[in-house]
């Protein structure tokens, strides 16, 4: 595997998983661009974790193919997986060992981590997830949030090209959730591709560049988050005390708009924000703020998953 790998970090084609007669994942085609932060969303039982396990060669698909970092898995798993950090279905550690000792065992199994660098790597990871002060405590005494942090520390022991996180904020308090957001932002800034599943839509909207939505095992939407939120009807929210004058000017120009409590929402089909603002200012409208209106992720998620039963 070459460091200059070109193409998507993850590519799945026709991915399918059956458990007896139950279809858990049905014909998923997915591409995750290198360097993207992909949020995988879906109701409980939608197939998120099952899909992630197949992507990581933890479960063999009933049908379909997977490539990670340009190489097929599971065939090239031994070559690829050292470059992949993953936290799936919660961390698993030895309960009677301390957090630091557990990380030492994880570090010893990392083929890309020279033995002489292990102590420093462990301390950096512990500090990064906020567990330095609790590193000497036994794992069995950790809270759910602390266990989740230790699992994240194991992922961060070595630089990764791809990081996969299944519900990384599970059990974390608001401060811990903010820390996870910070770490994901740092990984993204370093060029690492991140795939994370989450039920916290606000975190996905704040963190991710791309989104994939699963429902009943099928991929029902995927793509850049901004494009999905823009949807088919881009609009501009203009905050102004002169709503009536603004509506009159826009209608005279043939631009669709509706009145809102703080101003007007302007349809951008056939026009653009600078043109709208120039028109309003020219008509004497006091424009206090103008910003692109987008469907919220919670609203988009509801639209995509409602009525999608099989």
C-alpha positions in Angstrom: 0.0 0.0 0.0 1.4 3.3 -1.0 1.2 6.5 1.0 0.1 8.4 -2.1 -3.1 6.4 -2.5 -5.5 8.2 -4.8 -9.2 7.6 -4.7 -11.8 7.2 -2.0 -10.7 6.0 1.5 -13.7 3.6 1.6 -15.5 2.1 -1.4 -18.3 -0.5 -0.9 -20.2 -2.0 -3.8 -23.4 -4.1 -3.5 -22.7 -4.7 0.2 -25.3 -7.1 1.7 -25.6 -9.0 4.9 -28.1 -11.7 5.8 -28.7 -13.3 9.2 -30.8 -16.3 8.2 -33.7 -14.9 6.3 -33.3 -11.4 7.8 -31.7 -8.7 5.6 -29.5 -6.5 7.9 -27.8 -4.6 5.1 -29.2 -4.5 1.6 -27.1 -3.6 -1.5 -25.2 -0.6 -0.1 -23.0 1.4 -2.5 -20.9 3.9 -0.6 -17.8 6.0 -1.3 -16.1 8.1 1.3 -13.6 10.6 -0.1 -10.1 10.7 1.3 -10.0 13.3 4.1 -13.7 13.5 4.6 -15.6 13.2 7.9 -18.6 11.0 7.2 -21.5 10.8 9.6 -23.5 7.6 9.3 -27.0 8.1 10.6 -30.0 5.8 10.9 -32.7 4.7 13.4 -31.9 1.8 15.7 -31.7 -1.4 13.8 -31.0 0.4 10.5 -27.8 -1.6 9.9 -25.1 1.0 10.8 -23.0 -1.2 13.0 -23.4 -4.2 10.8 -22.2 -2.2 7.8 -19.2 -0.8 9.8 -18.2 -4.3 10.9 -18.2 -5.4 7.2 -16.1 -2.4 6.2 -13.5 -3.4 8.8 -13.5 -7.1 7.9 -14.9 -8.0 11.3 -17.9 -9.6 9.5 -17.9 -11.2 6.1 -20.5 -9.8 3.8 -23.1 -12.1 2.2 -22.5 -10.3 -1.0 -20.6 -7.3 -2.3 -17.1 -5.9 -2.1 -15.2 -3.5 0.2 -12.0 -1.5 -0.4 -10.2 0.4 2.3 -7.5 2.9 1.3 -7.5 1.5 -2.2 -7.0 -2.2 -1.2 -9.6 -5.0 -1.1 -10.7 -6.4 2.3 -10.6 -8.9 3.8 -8.0 -10.1 1.2 -5.6 -7.2 2.1 -6.7 -6.7 5.7 -3.3 -7.4 7.2 -1.8 -4.7 5.0 -4.5 -2.1 5.4 -5.8 -2.4 9.0 -2.6 -1.1 10.7 -3.4 2.2 9.1 -7.0 2.1 10.4 -8.1 3.0 13.9 -11.5 1.8 15.1 -13.8 1.9 18.0 -16.8 -0.3 17.4 -19.6 -1.4 19.7 -17.7 0.0 22.7 -14.2 -0.6 23.9 -13.1 -4.0 25.4 -10.4 -3.9 28.0 -9.1 -6.0 30.9 -11.1 -4.9 34.0 -8.4 -5.5 36.6 -5.7 -3.6 34.7 -5.3 0.2 34.9 -6.1 2.4 31.9 -2.4 2.9 31.3 -1.7 -0.9 31.4 -4.5 -1.6 29.0 -3.1 0.9 26.6 0.3 -0.7 26.9 -1.2 -4.0 25.8 -2.9 -2.3 22.9 0.4 -0.5 21.9 2.4 -3.7 22.0 0.0 -5.1 19.3 0.5 -2.1 17.0 2.8 -3.1 14.1 3.5 0.6 13.2 4.5 1.6 16.7 8.2 1.0 17.6 8.8 -0.4 21.1 10.9 2.5 22.2 8.1 5.0 21.4 5.4 3.2 23.3 5.6 5.0 26.6 5.4 8.4 25.0 2.6 7.4 22.7 0.6 6.1 25.6 1.0 9.4 27.6 0.1 11.5 24.6 -3.0 9.5 23.9 -4.1 9.7 27.6 -3.6 13.5 27.7 -5.4 13.9 24.4 -8.6 12.2 25.7 -8.4 13.7 29.2 -7.5 10.5 31.1 -4.0 11.4 32.3 -5.2 11.8 35.9 -7.1 8.5 35.9 -4.6 6.4 34.0 -3.5 4.5 37.1 -7.0 3.5 38.1 -8.4 0.1 37.3 -10.6 -0.1 34.2 -13.4 -1.7 36.2 -13.7 1.5 38.2 -14.1 3.6 35.1 -17.4 5.2 34.3 -19.0 4.5 30.9 -17.7 7.8 29.6 -14.2 7.1 30.8 -14.3 3.7 29.2 -15.3 5.3 25.9 -12.4 7.8 26.3 -9.9 5.0 26.8 -11.1 3.3 23.7 -10.6 6.5 21.8 -7.1 6.7 23.3 -6.3 3.3 21.8 -7.3 4.5 18.4 -5.0 7.5 18.8 -1.9 5.6 19.7 -0.5 5.9 16.2 -1.2 8.3 13.3 -4.0 6.8 11.2 -5.1 7.3 7.6 -8.6 6.2 8.5 -10.5 6.3 11.8 -13.8 4.6 12.3 -15.9 5.5 15.4 -19.2 3.8 16.3 -21.1 6.1 18.5 -17.9 7.8 19.9 -19.9 10.2 22.2 -21.8 7.3 23.9 -21.8 7.8 27.7 -19.9 11.1 27.5 -21.0 14.3 29.4 -21.2 17.5 27.4 -17.6 18.3 28.1 -16.5 14.9 26.9 -18.7 15.3 23.8 -16.9 18.6 23.0 -13.6 16.8 23.4 -14.6 14.2 20.9 -15.6 17.0 18.5 -12.2 18.6 19.0 -10.3 15.4 18.3 -12.3 14.7 15.2 -11.6 18.2 14.0 -7.8 17.7 14.6 -7.9 14.4 12.7 -9.7 16.1 9.8 -7.1 18.9 9.8 -4.4 16.4 9.6 -5.9 14.8 6.5 -7.3 11.7 8.2 -10.5 10.3 6.9 -13.1 9.8 9.7 -16.2 7.7 9.6 -18.5 8.0 12.6 -21.9 6.7 13.4 -24.0 8.7 15.8 -27.6 9.4 16.9 -26.6 12.9 18.0 -27.7 14.9 14.9 -26.3 18.2 16.3 -22.8 16.6 16.6 -22.9 15.3 13.1 -24.0 18.7 11.8 -21.2 20.4 13.7 -18.5 17.8 12.9 -19.0 16.1 9.6 -18.4 17.1 6.0 -20.4 14.2 4.5 -23.4 12.2 5.6 -24.8 8.8 4.8 -28.3 7.8 6.0 -29.3 4.2 6.5 -32.8 2.9 7.0 -34.0 -0.7 7.1 -30.5 -1.7 5.9 -30.7 0.4 2.8 -28.6 3.5 2.0 -31.3 6.2 1.3 -29.1 9.3 1.0 -25.4 10.1 0.9 -23.2 13.0 -0.1 -21.7 16.3 1.1 -23.6 17.6 4.1 -23.9 21.1 2.7 -25.4 19.9 -0.5 -28.0 17.7 1.3 -29.0 20.5 3.6 -29.4 22.9 0.7 -31.8 20.5 -0.9 -33.7 21.4 -4.0 -34.9 24.8 -2.8 -32.0 27.0 -1.7 -33.1 30.2 0.1 -31.8 33.2 1.8 -33.0 34.4 5.2 -33.0 38.2 5.5 -33.5 39.8 8.9 -35.1 43.2 8.5 -37.8 45.3 10.3 -39.1 46.3 6.8 -40.7 43.0 5.8 -43.6 44.6 3.9 -41.3 46.8 1.8 -39.0 43.9 1.2 -41.8 41.6 0.0 -43.1 44.3 -2.3 -39.6 44.9 -3.9 -39.0 41.2 -4.3 -42.4 40.5 -5.9 -41.9 43.4 -8.3 -38.6 41.8 -9.4 -40.3 38.4 -9.8 -38.4 36.8 -6.9 -40.4 34.5 -4.7 -40.4 35.1 -0.9 -42.4 34.5 2.2 -42.6 36.7 5.3 -40.9 35.4 8.5 -41.1 36.6 12.1 -37.8 38.5 11.8 -37.9 39.3 8.1 -38.3 37.4 4.8 -37.1 34.1 3.3 -36.1 34.6 -0.3 -36.1 31.8 -2.9 -32.8 31.7 -4.7 -34.0 29.8 -7.8 -32.8 32.0 -10.7 -30.9 34.5 -8.5 -28.2 34.7 -5.9 -27.6 36.3 -2.5 -25.7 39.4 -3.7 -28.4 40.3 -6.2 -31.1 39.9 -3.5 -29.3 42.1 -1.0 -28.5 44.8 -3.6 -32.1 44.8 -4.7 -33.4 45.2 -1.1 -30.9 47.9 -0.1 -31.8 49.8 -3.3 -35.4 49.7 -2.3 -34.6 51.3 1.0 -34.9 48.1 3.1 -32.8 48.0 6.2 -30.9 44.7 5.9 -29.7 43.7 9.4 -28.5 40.2 8.4 -28.6 37.8 5.4 -27.6 34.2 5.6 -28.2 31.1 3.6 -31.2 29.1 4.8 -30.8 25.3 5.0 -32.9 22.5 6.2 -31.7 21.4 9.7 -30.2 17.9 9.8 -33.0 16.8 12.2 -35.6 17.9 9.7 -33.8 16.3 6.8 -33.3 13.0 8.8 -37.0 12.9 9.6 -38.0 13.6 5.9 -35.7 10.8 4.7 -36.7 8.1 7.2 -40.4 8.8 7.7 -42.5 6.4 5.6 -39.5 4.4 4.5 -40.7 1.2 6.1 -40.5 -2.0 4.2 
